[in-house]
């Protein structure tokens, strides 16, 4: 396992045992979901949680069955497998999945049906069960860099989804988020305000992703990149899945919680434009959170003629610059170069936290991901940040971000610095 380093007391701290304990405690290795052992060639274990997805499931499975490599040749079907867990279904999703498996005997499609008790019948728990199973199967092959890849029963992965994910992992990252696109016909049928908000958010988040590449660049996630790491298209190595403690079984978005777990252990996350998925754009979801619920909320806002407010461009730039400086200070502390009192005070003010609290946090042995998460929680508790940076109507923020990026691009050209993601 790759070790995680913590600055603060100048010591190296190993956290594998604690993280692996969560996996060991939650997985019953003696009672696998799938009785058939994985192929010795298996490099990717795809998991698909399904609940009443009869309308979409055939298309979902067809997309997974028709995978090709990056040269356009059919992908060897023995290099990946699919585990589909149909939980608490009241339609014919299970019959569709079994029929598909019979029609595609060369595809390693394992269909599991379960009726979970009410306390466990939510997407976070179902995805956790599946990802734990995938981890067990890759672990049985002693494939630490084997890939656990997740999609959904209402989503269709692109033809190179598996191969592009493998490519990104081979480049040295630990986790890959795919670009998730809303299905065109469903998007067209949305409430006009919901459709507008959806398109604005996509542009807003893309602009932030580019701004981030200038102000707080990540060598493992260069521009062009996107902004998503969500259940319809996320992947992680078996090694990093264990190191992060597995997928949290939470009712709030489990993919967001898992991304935070990965960041706490300084996982190298790539949000790859090569990895793409199309998902349904329905306003009625299977959970209390997620894209469907957000679309429904936007539609409600439209009926009430309510403006959509987001974090301002100035706040975003301040946060990114402060995070980059914090990253430098964190690294310097680890290497034995503590910051001055003035540097700490200036950064604490920029972050909207008290200097006394900030000094105490910098003295703690923790990863950068843990430290920045603590800073964000403290910002909410103290309220300084929100009072300093009120939200702004999204159209104005998009305009401001575009203007700022034009200036940064021009500056990069003048300095003959290659644009993010573009080699000279």
HELIX and SHEET records of a PDB file:
HELIX    1   1 UNK A   16  UNK A   26  1                                  11    
HELIX    2   2 UNK A   57  UNK A   65  1                                   9    
HELIX    3   3 UNK A   77  UNK A   79  5                                   3    
HELIX    4   4 UNK A   93  UNK A  103  1                                  11    
HELIX    5   5 UNK A  123  UNK A  140  1                                  18    
HELIX    6   6 UNK A  161  UNK A  170  1                                  10    
HELIX    7   7 UNK A  184  UNK A  188  1                                   5    
HELIX    8   8 UNK A  192  UNK A  215  1                                  24    
HELIX    9   9 UNK A  231  UNK A  233  5                                   3    
HELIX   10  10 UNK A  238  UNK A  243  1                                   6    
HELIX   11  11 UNK A  254  UNK A  264  1                                  11    
HELIX   12  12 UNK A  291  UNK A  303  1                                  13    
HELIX   13  13 UNK A  313  UNK A  334  1                                  22    
HELIX   14  14 UNK A  341  UNK A  351  1                                  11    
HELIX   15  15 UNK A  355  UNK A  362  1                                   8    
HELIX   16  16 UNK A  368  UNK A  382  1                                  15    
HELIX   17  17 UNK A  384  UNK A  388  1                                   5    
HELIX   18  18 UNK A  394  UNK A  414  1                                  21    
SHEET    1   A 2 UNK A   4  UNK A   5  0                                        
SHEET    2   A 2 UNK A  12  UNK A  13 -1                                        
SHEET    1   B 8 UNK A 109  UNK A 114  0                                        
SHEET    2   B 8 UNK A  80  UNK A  87  1                                        
SHEET    3   B 8 UNK A  44  UNK A  50  1                                        
SHEET    4   B 8 UNK A 147  UNK A 152  1                                        
SHEET    5   B 8 UNK A 234  UNK A 237 -1                                        
SHEET    6   B 8 UNK A 175  UNK A 182 -1                                        
SHEET    7   B 8 UNK A 269  UNK A 279  1                                        
SHEET    8   B 8 UNK A 155  UNK A 157 -1                                        
SHEET    1   C 2 UNK A 309  UNK A 310  0                                        
SHEET    2   C 2 UNK A 392  UNK A 393 -1                                        
END                                                                             
